Amino acid sequence: MIETIGFTAAILTTVAFLPQVFKVWKTRSTADISLAMFLSFCLGIVLWLVYGLMRQDWPLIGANAVTLVLAGTILIFKIRYK
């Protein structure tokens, strides 16, 4: 039961980044996205991922790996489309 809650939370919080990724990809505009926020967010996600790996917590690992890819994509777009 507790893993189901973890996986559900992981899916919902990770999927939340998809609309922003698609919008930035489509418009090539990142003017309203904070570079400092996404840099610190990605660093935090890396740390959560390391923590999850150390604990072998699969919902935490899965959620943060996918979130890092999506947030990292936005970060790359932010740097590329200044």
C-alpha positions in Angstrom: 0.0 0.0 0.0 2.7 2.5 0.9 4.6 1.8 -2.3 1.4 2.5 -4.3 1.1 5.9 -2.6 4.7 6.6 -3.4 4.4 5.6 -7.0 1.2 7.6 -7.4 2.8 10.7 -5.9 5.8 10.2 -8.1 3.8 10.0 -11.3 1.6 13.0 -10.4 4.5 15.3 -9.4 6.6 14.3 -12.4 3.9 14.6 -15.0 3.4 18.2 -13.8 6.5 19.2 -15.8 5.2 17.9 -19.1 3.1 21.0 -20.1 6.0 23.3 -19.4 8.4 21.2 -21.5 6.0 21.1 -24.4 5.3 24.9 -24.2 8.9 25.8 -24.1 9.7 23.4 -26.9 6.8 24.8 -29.0 7.4 28.5 -28.4 11.2 28.5 -27.9 10.5 31.1 -25.2 11.9 30.8 -21.7 11.7 34.5 -20.8 9.5 34.0 -17.8 11.4 31.0 -16.4 14.0 31.7 -13.6 17.4 30.3 -14.4 18.4 30.4 -10.7 15.2 28.5 -9.7 15.8 25.7 -12.2 19.5 25.4 -11.4 18.7 25.0 -7.7 15.8 22.7 -8.4 17.9 20.4 -10.6 20.6 20.3 -7.9 17.9 19.4 -5.4 16.6 16.6 -7.6 20.1 15.2 -8.1 20.5 15.1 -4.3 17.1 13.4 -3.9 18.1 10.9 -6.6 21.3 10.1 -4.7 19.4 9.8 -1.5 16.9 7.4 -3.1 19.7 5.3 -4.6 21.4 5.1 -1.2 18.1 3.9 0.4 17.2 1.8 -2.6 13.8 3.5 -2.6 12.4 2.8 -6.0 9.5 5.3 -6.1 11.9 8.0 -5.0 14.5 6.9 -7.6 12.0 6.7 -10.4 10.3 10.0 -9.7 13.5 11.9 -9.4 15.1 10.3 -12.4 12.2 11.3 -14.7 11.8 14.7 -13.0 15.5 15.4 -13.6 15.1 14.6 -17.3 12.1 16.9 -17.6 13.4 19.7 -15.5 16.9 19.3 -17.1 15.2 19.7 -20.5 13.6 23.0 -19.4 17.0 24.1 -18.0 18.8 23.3 -21.2 16.1 25.2 -23.2 16.5 28.1 -20.8 20.2 28.3 -21.4 19.8 27.7 -25.2 16.9 30.1 -25.9 18.0 33.1 -23.8 
